[in-house]
């Protein structure tokens, strides 16, 4: 893509203070969108992302909030209204892990991940759709009434022992996305998801930071490299743009082939 494929559009990006969310917020701003940069506990990091966008003459505002709480979600979208006049794109990215073997996992850790990764995604997507319908179609901004992008995971497809809460949440995100897309496509709202594979982010540094860890991880990636946050961000820009206007109810796997079960390359 060239130019500013998201020029004039307004986006809410959750979990945008670090990692994939930060990369998406920066890429959206570079592509011409005004961005609500959501953070949860790290206020300074959220403000730093916003400052980076503003320094490059983009438009952004930092808004704190826990997306598993309806009032906080409402505040995010109210900020989009007050600062930018509305919202055209919602990226439901905020998430967490609380890992443990199935037999040792606490109900608290189960609920923590389900509440944030699945319920939070639902609340943001629902509120986004309500705002799109209230605003009406603005063809000078986008062919679609609005766009929702869920940041899921290859683990919506691949079981992951020791991470049952996370895998269950991402499996739920898949069906949330597909059902929402089925329901809203006729109203010109495009709903899709991106499923990242192994991506270099602060949350998983131990999996790739040393040569031994990287070699082990690369056995799972047929393409032969570990993903960067920019791989996801550029995919999100395309998926939010009019170039992807006929893409509805699809999960875009950005994983270097991880979801192809590479252990079976030589016959299993």
N, C-alpha and C positions, 0 to 999 in steps of 0.2 A: 504494500500500500504506500501511497505517496501523499504529500500534502497533509491536511488536517482532517482525517476521516470522521472525527467526532466533533468538528467545529460547531459551536453553538449549543451543544448538549450539556446536560447537567447530570452528574452521577453521584450516587451514594455508594461508597466502598467501605464495607465493615472489616474490622481487624486490619486496618491500613497503617498501623504504626510500625510494622516490621514485616520481613519475609515476603511472601507472595502478595499479600494485601498492599504493602508499601509499593512494590514493583508495579502493581496494577494501577494504583493511584497516580504514580509518576508517569506511567505510559499513557494513561487517559489524559492527563494534563498536557503532555507533549502532543497528543493527537487532537487537542483543541477543546476538551471538555472542562467544565468547571466541576470541582470535586469536593464533596463532603468527606473529609478524612476522619473516619471513626477510630477511636482508640478506647481501650477499657481502662486498665490501671496505669499504663505508662503515658502520663500526660505529656512529659517532655518529648518523648519519641513522636507522638502524634503532632505536636507543634513543630517539630523539626521537619517532618515530611511536608507539612503545610508551608513552612518557610522556604524549603527547597523549591516548591512549585512557584511560590510568589517571586522568588529571586530570578526565575526564568520567565517572568512576566505572565505566568499562568494565573488561574483563579482557583482558590481553595480556601476552605475553612476547616478547622479542627474541632471535632465535637466528641466529647466523652460519652460513654454509655455502655451498658450491658445489654446486648441484643436479645437475651433471653427474657428481658423485662419489657412488657408492652409500653410503659411510659417512656423508657429510654429510646425505644424504637421511634415512637411518636416524635420525640425531640430531634432525632436525626433528620426526619423528613420535614419537620417544621423549619430546621436550619436551611435545608435546601430551598424551601419556599422563600424564607426571609432574605437569604443572601443571593439567590440565583433565580428566583421566580418560579421554581418548580423542579421536577426531576424527570429524566428520560431513561436512565439506566440505573439498575440496582445490582450490585455485586455482593452476594451473600457469601462472604469469605471467612468471617470470624469462626474460630474453632479452637479446640483444645484436646489434649490427650491426658488420660489418667490410667496408665497401663498396669495390668496385673493378670495373672492366670485366672481363668474362669472361676475356679473353686476358691480363689482368694480375693476376688474383687468385691469391694464393699458396695452397698447400695448407694452410698454417697458418691462414689466415683462413677458408678453407672449413671446416676442422675445428672451429675455435673457435665458429662460429655453429651448425653442425649439432650439436655436442656440447651446447651450452647450450640452444638453442631447441627442439631435437627430442629428443635423448637425455635431457636434463634433464626435459623434460615427461613422457616415458615413465617414467622412474624414479620421479618423484613420483606419477604416476597409478597405477602398479603397486603401490607401497608403500601408497598410500591404499586401494586396493581390498582388499589383503591385510588391512589393519587393520579395514576395514568388516566383512569376513566373519568375522574373529576376534571382534569385539565382538558381532555379532548385531543384530537389529532392535530399536530402542527407539522404539516408536510415540509416546511422550510427547515425543520430540525431533523426529522427522521421519517422514513417511510412507515415505520411502525408507530403505534400509539405509545409503546414503551417496551423496554427490554429488561429481562431478569436473567442474570447469570449466576448459577450456583457453583461454588468451588467445592467439588466433591473430592474423590480420590480413586485410585485404581482399586482400593479396597471396598468400593461399592460392588466390585465384581470378584475380587480375589479374597478368600477367607484369610484371616490374620490371627493366628493363635496368640494369646496373651494380650489381645487388643479388642476383645469382643464388643465392648461399648462403642469404640470408634468405628469398627466395621459395621455394626448394626446401625449406627447413626448415618453413615455414608450410604448404606443400602437404602435407608429410609429417604435420604436426599434424592436418590435416583428416582424412586417412585413418586415423591413429592413433585419433582421437576416434571416428570412425564405426565402425571395426572393434571397438574396445573397447566401445562402446555396444551393438553387436550381440551381442557375447559375454557381457556382464554384465547386460543389461536383465532377463533372466529370473531374476536373483538379486537384483533390487530395487535395483540400483545405477544411478543416472542419470548419464550422461556426455554433456556438451554442450560447446559452444565459443562464445566471443564473438569476432567479427572486427571490431576497431576500424578506422575509416578514419583520416583526418587528425585527430589529437588533439594539443592543446597540451601538450607535455611537454618537459622539459629536453633530451632527446636530439635533438629536431628543431626547436630554437628558430629556426635560420636559415630554416626554411621558412615561418614566420609572423610573426616579430618585427617586420619592417618593413612599411610599407604596400604597397610594391611586391611583396614576397614574398607577403604575404597575398592581394593581388589575383590573382597568378599561381596560387596554390593554390586559391582559390575557384572558378576556372574548372573545377576537377575535382569540385566539390561542388554538386550541383543544389539542395540545401536552403539554400544561401547563408550558411552560417556554418561556422567551424572548430570541431570538437568539443572539449569539455572533459573532463577526467578523470572528473568526476562523472557524465557521460553513461554511461561504461562501468561505473562503480561501481554506479550504481542498477540497471543492467541485470543486473549480477552478483548483486545482492541478490535481485532477482526470480527469476532463474534458479536460485538456491540454495534458494529458499523453497518451501513446499508449494503456493503459488499456481501454480507451474510443474511440478507433480508429473507431468503427462502429457507433458512435453517431454523427449524422449529422442533422442539421436543427431542433434541439430540444431545448426547454426551460426547464431547470431543476429548478423546484420550490423548494426553500429551505426556508420554511416558517412555519414549525410546524403545517401545516394544515390550515393556515389562508385563503387560496384560496378555501377552501371547504365550505364556507358560514356557519360557526358554529352556527349562529342563528337558523338554521333549524335542529339542532341535535335532537330536541324534537318535530319535526313535523311542525315547522315554527310558 
